[in-house]
């Protein structure tokens, strides 16, 4: 049996709160780029784009980041050829574990000198081994290194998060 730490309703409230936080932290910005890490981060990014419409007056774009962390050197792919210079980039992931995936996901944006780079995770574990700070956190939880957090998605909805 799954030990849920977040239900669909709780996730929706957390995503709504994060949308307001993003709008508040980026008042006056004309464009936001939400870069969702495959697969769940992309679903979260699209949901945030929808939730930002009534509260953020600028343009919001979603792009997909593929991070292959099985091979070395790590390869990062972006689904579109965008110029990130002078843009606000928010890297979106479902769970921030050690910080390694987020750290690698930041690489493609550094060459174009974006205006700001921010990070967002629906669930943030408190034991980072890499120096990545999560700017927007839906739910923070202290876990053991042996425990894993899984986020469930169904098409375009984040339906739950559970601990194993």
WOWOJO-V877282 format. One record per run of one state. SS is the DSSP state (H for helix, E for strand, L for the rest). FROM is the first residue (numbers start at 1). LEN is the number of residues. If there is no record, write none. Layout:
<<SS & FROM & LEN> <SS & FROM & LEN>>
This chain:
<<L & 1 & 2> <E & 3 & 5> <H & 8 & 18> <L & 26 & 5> <E & 31 & 7> <L & 38 & 2> <H & 40 & 13> <L & 53 & 6> <E & 59 & 10> <L & 69 & 6> <E & 75 & 4> <L & 79 & 9> <E & 88 & 9> <L & 97 & 3> <H & 100 & 11> <L & 111 & 5> <E & 116 & 10> <L & 126 & 10> <E & 136 & 6> <L & 142 & 7> <E & 149 & 6> <L & 155 & 2> <E & 157 & 7> <L & 164 & 1>>
